[in-house]
Amino acid sequence: MKTSGVNVNPAGADAKITLSFWFFDASEAVIFGQPVVLDVPQAQATTDWTEIKNSTAVVLPVDAARLVVQFKFGANATGTVWLDDIFMRNAPGAQGWLGDLYNGNFGVPANWFFWKGQMSEGVAGKGVVTITSAAAHSGSYSLLVEDDGTNPDEVVAISDRNPIEPGRSYGLSAWIKLEGVNTNEPFDVEKAVFFTLTYHTDAEGWAEVAGQDFFVVDQSAHDRDWMLYSFTFTPPIEATRVSVRARLQHQATGKTYWDDFRMYPVEVARKNLTLDESTRPAYWEGFNNGDGQAVWTGKVYRSAERSLMLSKNAGSSADPIWLARQVAKVNWNPATGVPANIEMEIGGWVKTENVNTNPASEAARIQLRFKFFDAAHNLIFGQPVILNVPQTQAASDWTEIKNSSAVVLPVEADSMVIEFQMGPNASGTAYLDDVFMRNAPGAQGWLGDLFNANLGVPEGWFFWKGQMSEGVAGKGIVSLTDQYAYSGRYSLRVSDDASNPDEVVAISDRNPVQPNTEYLVTARVKRVGTVLNPPPRDVEKAIFFTVTYHGNSPTGWDEKRGEDLFVVDQTTADRDWTQYSFRLKTRADEYRLSIRARLQHQATGDTYWDEFQVVPIVTPNANLSFDEAEVPAYWMKMNTDGATVEWATDQARSPQRSLKISKASGGSEPMWQTRANMAKLNWNPLTGTPPNIEMEIGGWVKTENVNVNPAGASGEIQLLYSFYDKNGALIFGQPVVLKVPQAQATTDWTEIKNAAPVVLPTDADSLVVTFKFGANATGTVWLDDLFMRNAPGAQGWLGDLFNGNFGTPEGWFFWKGQMSEGVAGKGVVSISRDYAHTGDHSLLVSDEAANADEVVLIGNRNGVQGNRVYQVSAWVKTVGVNTNVPFDVEKAIFFTVTYHKAEAGWAEVSGQDFFVVDQSVTDKDWSLYTFTLTTPAEANRMSIRGRLQHQATGQVYFDDFAVVEGQVTRVQNGRELPASYALAQNYPNPFNPETRIVYALPQQAHVTLAIFNTLGQKVRTLVEANQPAGKHEIVWDGRNDHGQSLASGIYFYQLRTAEAKLTRRMVLMR
């Protein structure tokens, strides 16, 4: 403690300043019946840092289930007190671990904590982890992690456990600044500054699954300004949370500042949407030559922060050049190119420095050339239109150069190339800006636009503004800029002033998207001095997004429709970087999408745009279009050299696939082997294959030209079942070996099985099945319809042998009657080339009237989040199916969704049926079926079934499944939704007898809104429910959950969702 001007020698508790430790047992009773209270020194008004602690050792008689630490002034206490380095440590000589007291030196903000040596012991030093304003990449603060050579321990900042989706790949990035750090070349892990990721489950406590280090920080120099570091990672399948560590290992020293951590799915679709891939202007390409430089420069410009520069030394023969290729038909320009019979002026603005003067030849000139080509690629006029850069003096300010008489094309220019070049004998520096192609005075007709004429925007972007093709400076600005950036070095500036009556628009290229797909579009926007436009909005003053949807034409604009999104806040003139987002859905004929950052006609000020993202809103799910299928579910190929190991379509006992091995000569031992634990798959017993049940195991084989009567095992072809106990020991000491018939070279489908029943003496914790050729075996063998079934007369359930007929690809399995018994028929579930919605494959599910059982295609358990809205869709084609009007559930073709927990086994929570498939006709071509669902709170996995019920018949093909998270939009039904979670200050405050609490949700969420006292005890739950996105309001009457009036004092109200926890303070005064 450190004090200044406090009241001295307090006469009672109400004048004291105290530090209290409250220990609660499992029943929430206060251990000792009262807190451990430590008095702050008040013998004098001002003291320097002083340790206060218990005078005798505190020993808890039972575990403390909860600990609350309270630092408070009594009602009559005055002055100023600082608290730091709180501790909970072993008394001298005591043994055992008390746990850590996190953030005991108060350095880190919410969502972070740290570890360093003796951090829970009140020891100053041992490294520093703290929020700081000494340096920041964006905003005002960063996280400082620092150490010196006297500390032998590591120093680590650690984030909270943040939710992730199991099985999904992510990218992580952060900005780091180094000051006085140790260099680390050659690399020594003990001297490293690095990241660590820790993977967790949703269980209470730390629940660590695994960890991973990422050594990406550059320590080649002691000091390094802000630099972006990034890497990708794929969490273990059981992980549902991840924490991030910023880490200085034991011998690392110096100051490291960390800022702007970001984690994002790696499948984000973007083309230079972060603006930091920007190395050249849109539509132009520069070519250096020797010492001749072609540079896209931001040092000199006429219009928009950028120009093209050519520079070379005297005496050099280099001829650097800038080229704009095929700019006649760009974007919405006429599909036929630059039109004929219109008088036009072409040129640009140039500025020179130290250029050679009065050139005696073309080789010494600096020129701007326009080349027009007809549809046969002939150069119109037989030569380019050449404009010479002024070289009568060494230096000149911005000067317009243009054709002296009107240019009139005799035919349409199918293509146009612009060149800005220094001849080999030219020297000095020349700049080009505001290139133009405009009607000559009095001429009529539209020539098309000359895009990026002021050279401001990078690849991936262009712009529109008034007179942009006419060489006019002003009329708004669209330019790459390093004046501000949310991340990286650059952002896109879109600016205008009141003198311009036109709009100003930055426009992205037409980037590929998928038809009938939902996307989330986000961007960061910063505004400086912009026009106010509070609700109700005036569209003419608006700053907003426009999305244009396009077809699949490789050329031309091919616009299908457009959509305006008014999500940018204009209630203030200035606003720092803010993320805006909205959701959209493409239609069946829409294959490309462009985004506009737009200042409407009366909008003014400077806007900066960064970090555009276009993200398909799809939950990870393996192989939803079936064209990644190379092996059947649960199986893998091994030792394939010198042999053909194939998931075959040429032979099958149960349609439409089998496993095939073919080998012409001896040498290798090719095989198929299960990669999954067949004993515990899906809903099989958690203990594995049970003991004491007589069983038959085997499969069906077909042979062709195999070697006959093998003399030993090396010449045999075998099917092996290997059962292992929980200790990993092979039960029976060896596999159960079944020999493929080799008495003759070729046989039709033949069942092979054990001659006497197999009875396991103990649970088989795992089962591996292998189909293999010995080293000297030759010929071709197909395997189908594996089985593991009860021997005749035996009782009990062995579990199912999944994908025993090899029909389904990875990510899928099936259920049908007697599927584990080697029975052909009983319906078909198989990957198929018969039909496909996209690609070459779909999944066929079929049945006939002779089968009394249902037939079901089932997806793996893929990650979701509880209490979320999802939309599931799939394309379905039906051939010869039963009609079902009026509806009979027993004849239905439908979807079932099963919800699961992320636990071992099937872990089913509940299920839900969706009867959406049209059975009004027997044959229906590919049709998209969709349905929405809300996952139960406890579910974090979900599986999807395509299902033919007991009396349903015919062939059903499924393709292109998609799972889309539904509630991520910021705009819904024309109503703007909150951009983030918010909890407003209650009103009135202080209050008596009631107060009003307002909060905002950016998306549907399960909400808990509760009241706590100063001890952290929950006294009232106001909301515990799923609620839609938007603003919500509730009144609290100052009573607890039992209806009793609470005493005057300080209370806290807390809003909690899966993604947010917000807390505010209020005062009840009776």
Phi, psi and omega in degrees: 000149172225133185237156177211117174064033179279158174294142187253154176047060182301140183276339181209174183299331183288351178253002183270157171247126190228156169242120186239139175247116180256118177254127181245139176276185185295338179266010179071015174279144179285119178295142186073355181077357180197163178286163167276114187252127177246126182275134173288137181302124177229026177287335174221161190290327186226130176223152173280184184304127184224134177279132170241140182201170178295143183281332174234154184301138173268129178233117180284133178282338178220167176301137172271110181288337181212144178230128175241129177251132185230128178243114191215154170263136169292167185301328184255007177282149180220171178103195183231135179225139174247138177242135177210163173050055174291154185216157171214102190226161176297137172295156181309127179086349181285148179245156177112163181250123181275349191094171182262149175256100192282145181055041181293341176254011170061027185277330190253150182278178175307145179083003177225155166215190182209167169227135169205165183303135177056030185294336182263010188249007178075020183270123174286151180089211183062032181097167183229133167228114184201151168290143185213150173258008180294332178205147177205137175283318173219157183069211186249347189227157167220179179254120179267126172237118192221149175206163176231177188290349182277346184261119180277355184265161173283165178228127192220128166266137188227130178278164170298168177280107184264144183292142173225169178259125183304138175081356182267144177270145183228159167249147175229136178223155175204153176262134184227138175239134182247137175226115174063030179279158175292141171285163187215059177228121359292159189294133175228118185301331181289343179254011191275147165253122190201175175258148166230135172253134174245131181259140185225164167262182179277001182296160178296159181080200184284323173047049183285135177259313183194173178219164184206131179262145179229107183264082184244351185283132182280112177247035179281345178225156180292324183238136178210127180292177185311127179223141180273127175243140181211157176200165178246157179208153174238113182294157171302153187297333181274354183278134177238359177215157178219143172241152186243135177243134170257117203228129168252113182291175195309322184253009177282140182224163178109183181256130174235131178249134184236135183209162171051052172295138175221139174233133188208149175297140186283350181277012177305129181266119179204151176231100182052037181276350174264353173070010179252011168265012192280103178244349179205159181286153178304135175075356182242152177220130181259144180233114173284161177207112183060232178274002178282128186245135171245108190236135170273103192252149174249009182275326182227131178198161178258325188243304199221051172070001181214150171209173174263132181240137169241135183210138175201160182274154174295146178088349178272150178259012180293151178224073180298153185211147167251136180234135166247117186255140175044066177258010181283325188245024183288140172054237186269011177299160181306136181296341180269357178098197180288126187288158179272165169065030172238124177292131183221156171249135178230148180166208180184181179249135184230153177223140184234153176219122173055038179277158175294144185253155176046059183300136183273348183211167177300327183295341181260003184267158169249126190226153169246122186236136175249122179246122179251132182239143177275184185295338178268009179070020174277142178287113179297140186074353180078358181198162177286161167277116187253130176241123182274135173287136181303127178227027176285339174223162188291327183226137175216148176282183184306126184225135177280132171241137182204170177295142183282334175228156187302139173267129177231117180285131179284336176221167177297139176271106180295333177210157181220135177237135177245134181235136173236112192217146169265131174293163183298338180256003177278158179210170181100203182228134177228142179242144177236136176211163173049057173295147182219156171214104189224162175296139172293155181310128178086350182283150180243154178114162182251123181276347192095170182263149175256100190282144183057040183294334178261009166065024186274332190257151182275174174307143182095352184221158165214192182206166170228136170204165183300134177057030185295336182264009189250007177077019183271125174283151181090212183060033182095164182230133167229115187202147166295138182216149171253015179294319175220152172205139175285316174220158182070212186252334191237157166222178179253120180267130173232114188225155175202162174231175189291344182285347183259118181277355184264163173282165177228128192219128166266137187227129177281160172298168177280101183267143184295138171224172177264139174298155176052043182229142177268141180227151170255125177252129177226156174202156175259135182229136174239134181240138178228114175064036182273160180296142176284141180207062181288163176300146355287135189290143170259112187299333180289342179256009191279147167249120191202176175257147165233135174249129175248132180258137185233160175279198187259012180293131180290342179234165178077175184278320174049049183284135176259318179189173177223163184210128178264139180235107183265081184244351184281129180285123177237033180279346175230160179284330182236139173207132181290178185310124180226137179271131175241146182212157176202160181250148177217165177224129177282153177264178188298331183258016184249117185241353179219160186213135174237151184239137178244136169257117203228129169252113183291177194308321183254009177281138182224164178109184182254127173237142180236133187236135183208165173054046170296141175219140174237109191242122172294129185272074186233132175287140180299133179204130190285133167055054184282346177250358171070008181259010170263006191284114177239335178222156178288158179305134173081000185239158176216156177269148176218149174054054187274354180299132177076010182214163172255117177243111199222141168275097201269150174244352184283336177219142174198140175275319172249125187304145000235016188225158172212173172262136184230137170230132179223132182215131184272331184214168183288170176136288185271169176238073183294151182201158162254139179215145178291136176260346177262159174280100187293341182286330188240019183292142169051241185267010177299160182305139179295340179271356179096196180290125189284157179274173169063026173238123178291130183223157171248135179231148180166209181184183180246134183230152176227134185238157179211117176057039177280158174295143186254153176046059181300141183279342181203179184300330183293340178262001185268156171246127193227154168242121186241136172247117181249115180257133181239142176277181185293345177267003180084008180276143180286115178296141186073354180079357181197161177288162168278118187255126176243127186266135174288135182301127178228027177287333174223162190290326186226131176222152173280182183307126183225135177278134171240137181203172178293142182286326178238150183304141173267130179232116179285133178282343180211165177304137172272106181293335177210156180223129176240130178248134183229134175241115192216155170259137168291166185301328183257005179282146179220170180106197182230134178225137173249141178239136178210164172050058170301154176213154169215102191225161176296138172293155181309127178088348182283150180244156178112164182250123182276348191095172182260149175258098191283143180056041181293340176255010170063027185277330190257147179277176176305142181095352185220154168214192183207168169226136170205166184301136177057030185294338181262010188248005178076020182270125174284152181089210183062031181096164182232133167228113186202147168295144189213147171260006182304312180215157174206141175283314171227157180069211186247348189232154165220180176250123180266130171235118183220160178203164177230169188295337183291343182264121182275352184263162173283165177229127193223128169268134187226129176276156174299166178281105182257153189290135170222179174242145180293153179057039176241149175268129177234151170246128179253136177220155175203152175264134185227136174237132180245138180228115176063032180277160174292140171285161186216057177230118358291161188294132174228118185301331181289343179254010191276148166250122190201177177253145169234136174249129177248133180258140185225164167265158180276064181234171178297152179079197184283323173048049183287135176264309180190177179218167185207132179261145179228108183265084185242349184284132181284117176242032178281343177228160182281330180235130178216127182292177185310124180226142179270126176244136181225153173205156180248155181210160173240121183289143174299155184302324186272359183272133171227016169216159183209138174236151185240138178241139167255120203228130169253112183292175195309321184254008177282141182224164179108186182250129180234125179251130180246140179207159171051054170296148175213142176237118187242126175287130194268331190251070176234004184279150174262351181231129184214123180053038178077359183256128179288134179254158180302143181280342182204169175292141180212143176230111184279160174293135180297157180217131354285166178206119358298166185219159173187120008261351185221161179217160185249133180241128180242136177218162185230141178238127178282347180204165177302140183204156168276120191248134167241121175240116188225158178251136179234150172272182185290347176271001182083010179276133178286126181250339181203134171257116182271323181221135172212085190195160167285133180224148180284166175297148179131188179269142181228154184218141177213152180251133174251134184263012178076016180249159177271186183293343180263006179083008182271139177292134180269156182286160174302149177150188181271134175229159178239137174244136190230130174258126180231133168227182178297338186243356186212150171218113183236136184227139174225162184254144175215164185235125175261124181237109180280000000 
